[in-house]
Amino acid sequence: MAGKQATSQGEQQRREVAAEDRRAVNREVTKENMEAEFRAVEAALNRRWPESKIEPSLGRIRALADLLGDPQRAYPVVHLAGTNGKTSTARMVDALLREVGLRTGRYTSPHLQRADERICLDGEPVGLARYVELFWEVEPYVQMVDTGRADDQPAMSKFEVLTGMAFAAFADAPVDAAVIETGLGGSWDATNVADGTVSVITPIGLDHMEYLGSEITGIAAEKAGIIKPGSIAVLAVQQPEVAEVLLEHCSKVGATVARQGMEFGVLRRDKAVGGQMLKLQGLGGAYDEVFLPLYGEHQAANAAVALAAAEALLGAGAGRTLDLDAVRNAFAGVSAPGRLERLRTAPPVLVDAAHNPHGAAALAAALADEFGSRRVIGVVGVLRGKDSRGLLTELEPVFDQVVVTQSTSKRARDVDELAADAVAVFGADRVTVEPRLDDAVEEAVRLAEEVDAEAEDNAGTPAGVLGGGAVVITGSVVTAGEARTLLGKAPG
């Protein structure tokens, strides 16, 4: 792995200013007012252009990065784009790099419960106080960019500001490597001012079509934009037409290519208590008896991609593998909040952040594989603009009944509109409507307990032995996050 690039004079000056700003903020941020300070920062960010909207320009984020001393150039970067699997894969890459002794930064989006989850150091959120500090450290420079923009150009977006905060946090730490996930797209995503030493493309499907277009090859071309000249491109399994676009781009920029199913992949996958046992083919060799405490074939595939990305950054390959114990320890300790995560045991209540048909198909396959003997009650709340009919269609074979609801997000799809889609897919007799998420979860649990009672009465055996009922909450990241909060899970 190449060493960290020398810190520029501008970056050093920015750090000195940041340190003084941090001391000033520390005098102000106390236990009593930290939550209020955090809410004020979030309110200020939410007044900006929302993350769900992009304008095809890197001019504003480049200007901010320049004023900050280009902090994104102070460390090597693993850069991830794709439609699904980015956050889970980023967490796995992060875990692998930390296990071999590197200090890491990780930037992902959106958050499940609290915004400081997006910016992590050594695998942990930076915390509310540091999040507030970071905002006030970069805010004067953000104002300079806003003031200097052309009249017909928007001010910096919320995501651009958050990206600047993450870049600065990682340089200030400092980190040995950063794992950075795109927000939306690739070429025009604010994170793309960072040049990834390793560029990862997770599976690509149709999503955010209002900005990325309805042609999957066009979406692939946009996401391929994170693959930079001379980088190593780690490509997950893709549809043939998508793979063609990605490979053409790699050839054009002279990137080295590693393809899942060819240079690396999953050699064996066995179900295990609490997850799955894997044998992975990496770039340098095979890694056997790797326990992954996550469910589903898609998570096994994500693990193979993450392993190849970490190997590429660390220089493994051509017969040189990573330490097997380090790989085993890293994967055994991986968590993926909101990704088929168990929140409750009796009856089982799981949450998954699937928010498009591609993600719902992966969830359905995992449920059929891991929980096929159970009757599953789905709780579904989606956001406006998403293909809710397509998502529900993918889930119909594995959901015996569905309770439709809506989150508290301003972007939540109206529950009656969602109910109409659900009735069209499931039929009226399999659909229940509960506008509030807490009521929806309570109703789904009641239905699952009825299944358990029926199974026990008929079989004379505890329901958990033969199957019984389970609840799966899904439809959007917001729904998954609110469910985690409702059932007592801390942000992380």
N, C-alpha and C positions, 0 to 999 in steps of 0.2 A: 504494500500500500504506500502510495506516495505520502511524504510528510506534509504537515500543514503548511500552507503558504504563509510567507512572512506577513505580519500585520502591517498595514500601511500607516503612514504618519497620520492620515485623516482618521483612521480607525482608532489609533492611540489617543488622539485628541478627543474623539467622541467618548471613549471609555472614561477619560478623566472628567469630562463634563457629566457623563452618566453617573459616575461615582458621587459627585457633589450633589446632583439632583436626587440621588437615592438617599443620601444623608438627610436632605431636606424633607423628603417624603417620609422617611422613617420617623422624623420628629412629629409628623402629623398623623400617620396611620397607626392607630392603637387597636387593642382588642375591641374597645367600645365602638369605634367608628369604622372599622375595616369593612364590614358588610356594606355600610352606607357608601364608603368610598368606592367599593367595587360596583355597586349599583349605579353610582354616578358615572363611572367609566363606561359601563355597558350602555347607559342611556346616551352618552356622547357618541359611542360607536354606532348605536342603532339609528342615530340621526343621519348617518351617512348612507351612501348608496348601498343597498342590501347585497348580501353574498349571492343571492339567487339571480343577480343581474350582472352581466359582464359587458365591457366595451373593448373592442379588439385593439388594445394598445398596451405596451409595456412602458410607455413614457413616464407615467407618474411614479410607478414603483422603481424604475431605474433612477429617477431623480432623487427619490427618498433614499435609496441605497447609497447613492453617491454622496449625499449629505451626511449619511451615517458612517462613511468611510468604507463602503462595500463590505459589511461584516460577513456576507454570505460567501466571501472568497477566503475566509480565514480557516476553513476546515473542509475536508472532502465530504461529498454529499452522495447519498443514495436517494434518487428522485423517483417517485412512483406516480404513475397515472393509470387510468383504466376505469371501467364502469362499476365493477364490484370487486370486493376483496382487498382494496387498498389498505384500509386501516388494520385489518387482521394481519396482513403481510408485513406492514410497517412495524407492528408490535413484535412480530417474530424476528425481523431483521435486527431491531433494537436489542432484543433479548440475546441474540447470538453475539452481537458486537460487545455488549456489556460482559458477557460470560468469558470472553477472551481478554478482558481487561481494559477495554476502551471506555472513556467517558463519552456519553452520547447525549445528543439532543434529538427530540422527535416532535414534529409538527404535523398534526392531523386535523381534519375537519369533516363534518361539523362535530360539535361536542354533544354528548348524551345528556348531561345534567348541568354542568357548570363550565363556563368558558375557559377557565384556567387549565382544564384537561387537555386543551389543544397544544399547549407548549409544555413539553416535558423535559426534564433533565435527569439522566440516569434512571429512566423508566418511571419517574414520578411527576405528577403535575407541579408546576412552579408554585402554586398556592396563590391565594387571593392577594396577599400583600405584595408579592413580587410581580404579579400581573398588573396591579395598579401602578407600581413603580415603573414597569416597562412602558406602560401607556404614557405616563408623564415624561419619561425620558425621550420618547420619540415624538411627542406631540408638537414641540416647537418646530421640528423639521417638517412635520406633516403640514403645519400651517404655512411654512415657506413654500412647499410644493403647491398647496392650494392657491396661495397668493400669486404665484408665478405662472399659473396655467393660462392658456388661451381662453377667451370669453366663451367660445363654443365647446369647451371641454368640461367634463364633470370634475368635481372635487374628488379627492382620493376616496375610494370605496372602503367599507368596513374591512373586507378581506385583505385589501392592500395594506391597511394600517396594521392589522394583526400579523401579516407576513413580515412586515418590518420589525414588529416587536419580537417575533420568533428569531429572526436573523440576529438581532441585537443580543437577545438573551444567550444564544449559543456562542457568540463571540465573546461576550463578557464572562461566561462560565470559567474558562473556555472549554469547549468540547473537542474531542479527538475526531469525531465524525457526527454528521447530522443525517437523520432519516426524515425526508420531507415529502409529504403527500400533496398532490395538486388539489385545488378546491373544485374547479369545474373546467374540464377540457385539458389543455396542455400548452400549445403554442402561446396562447394569450393569457394563460393563467399567471397570476402575480408571482408564484413561486418560480417561474421559468427564468427569472434573472439569475438564479443559481444554476451553475453548470454541473450537472451530475457526473461524478466519476463513473457511477453505475446508474443506468436508467432502467427502470422496471415498468413493464406494461402488463398489468393484470387483465383478466378477461374483459373484452369490450362487447357491449350490447347497446341497445337503444335507450337513452335517457337524456334529459335536458335538451330535448329536440328543438325547443323554441329558440335555443342559442347555438346548438351544435349541428342542427339539421336532422333530417329524417333518413338520410342515407348512411348506412353503417360504415361504408368506406370513407365517407367524408369525416365522420366522427373519429375513425382510426387515424386519418391523416392529421387531424387536430391534435390528438393525443400523442402521436409520434413526434410531435414538435419538441418534446422534452429530451429526445435522444440527440446528443450533441456530438460534434466531430471528435473522433478519437475515444469516445466513451465505450463502455461495455454495456450492451443492451441485453437484458434478461427478459425473455418473452414467454408469458404463459401461453397455454393452449388457446388458440383462436379459431374462429371460423375461417375457412380457406381464403375468402376475399379480403378479410382483415389481415391475415398473416402476410398476404402478398403486398399490401400497402406498407406494412411495417418493415418488411424485408427490403423493399425498394428504397424506403427512407434510410435505412441503415447503410445500404450500399452507397447511397448518395453522399452521406456525411462521413463515410469511412469508419463506422462503428463496428466493433467486434460483437458477434451475435452468439447468444446462448439460448437455445430453444427447448422448452419443456417437451418431453417426449422424444428428444434426440440427444442433446448434450446433457440433460438432467431430467429427473422425474421421480415418480413414485413407483418403486419396484414391487412393494407389497403393502397391503393395508389390512389389518385385522382389528375387529371390534374388541374393545377392552373396557373394563369397568371404569367409568368416568371419562372415557375418551376413546383413543385408538392407538394401536401399536404399528409403527411404520418401519419400512426399510426404504431409505431414500438414496437415489443415485445423485451424487453431487458432481461438480465439475472436475474434482480430483479423484473421486472414488465413491464407494458405497458406505453408507452409515446405517447399521442395523440396530434393532431393538431401541428405536426412538419412540418414547411415549409422548403423545400429544393430547393434552386434556381438553380437547375440543371435538365436537361431533361433525360428521359429514365428510363425504369425499372431497367437497370443495375446499375444506380446511386442510386436508392432506395435500391437495394440489398447491394451496397457498404456502404450506410448509416447504415444499420442494422449491418453489420460486424464491422464498426467503433465504433458504440455504444457499442456492446458487448466487443470489445477490451478495450475501455476506462473504462467500468464498471469493467472488470477483473483486470486492473491495479489499479484502485481506491478501490477495495474491495467490490463493489456492488454485489448483488446477494442474493438469498434465501429471497426475500421480502424486500431487501434494495435497493432502486433505487437512481439514481442521482437526483439532483434538476431539476424539470421539466422545469422551466424557463431557467436554465443554458443550458439544452439540446436544447431547442427551440432557444435560442439566438445563440448558437454555430452553429447549422445547418443553420439558416437563414443568417449567415454571411459567409458561406463557398463559396469559389470560386475555380474553377478548370480550369485554363487557358489551352486553347487548347483542351478542352473536350466538344465537341458540344457547343462551345462558339460563341456567336453572336458578330461579328466585325463591322457590318454595318446593317442599317435598311431597306433602300429602294434602290434596292431590298435587302432582307435579305441575308447577307453573313455570313456563319458560318464556323468554323474550328474545325476539330477533328483529334487527333493524332493517330487514328487507323492505325496499321502498320502490321497486320496479319489477317487471315480470322476470327479468333475468335473475335477480336476487331471490324472488319468490320461488322460481324453479329449483334453485339450489337448496332453499329451505325445504321445499316439498320432498326432494330426493333424500335429504338428511332425515326428515321425519319418517319417511317410509322405511328407510334403512335401519334407523335406530329405535323407533317407537312404533313399528308397524302393528304390534298387537294391541295398541291402545286406541280408544276412541278419542279423537282430538277435538276440543272445542276451541275455535279460533276467536280472538278479539282483534279486530282490524280497524285502524284509523289511518287515513292517508292525507297527504297534502294536496292542495289544488294544483292542477297542471300535470299530475302524475297519471299514468295509465292504470287506473284502479280496476277497470274491467279486465285488463290483461293480467294484473296481479292476482285478482280473485280467481280467474280461470286457472292459473297455475296451482293455486292452493286448494281448489275444489276437490281433487281426488283424495286429499289427506285430511281435510277438515270435515268432520261429520256434521257439525253445526257451526255457525258463525254469528258472533255478536258484533255488530258494527257500532262504531263510536267515533268521537273526534277528540283530538288533543286540544290544549288551550292555545296553540299557536294561531296567530292571525291568518296564517296560510292554510289552516286546516280545511279539508273538504267538508262541506255541509253534510251532516249525518243523514239527512233524508235523501240527498243525491246519491251518497254512497250506498244507502239501503236499496235504492232502485237498481243499482249495478249488481248488488249482492243477490237480490231476488232473481234478476235475469240469469245469473250464473248458477245459484244454488237451489232456486225455487223458494217460494214464500215459507214453506213449512220448516225450512232449515235456517231461517234468518230471524234474529232478534235485534231490536234496536234499543240502544241505551246511549243517550247523548253524552253523558259524563263517563270518563274513563274509569273512575273508581266504581261506579255502578255497573259498568260493563264487565269489569274483572270479577266483581262479586257475583254477578249473574252467571258468568262462565264457570266459576268455581262451583256454584250451586249445581249447574248442569253436570259437571264432571263428578261431583259427589253422588249425584243420582245414578250415574253410570257405575260407580264403585259399589254402591249399595245393591244395585241390580245384579252385578257380577257376583258379589258375595252370596246373595240369596240363591242364585241359580247354581253356583258351583260349590258352595259350602267352603270356599277358600278365600282368604284375604284378597281383595281386588288387585293389589299390587303384584301378586304372584302371576295371575293370568292376564293382566293387562290393565283393565279399568280405564278411567278417564284421565285426560291431561289437558292443560290449558296452554295455548301458545298465543302470545301477544305480539303483533307485528303491524307492518304497514308504513311506518316511517321512523326515522331516527328520533324525531320528537316524541312519538308515541312510546318507543322503546325507553327513552330517557325518563319520561314521566312515570312509566310503569316501574322502573327501577327505584325512583324516589318513593312512589306509593308503597312499595313493598320493602322499604327500609334499606336499600343498598346505597352505600356511600359513593360519591363520585370517585372515579379513578381511571 
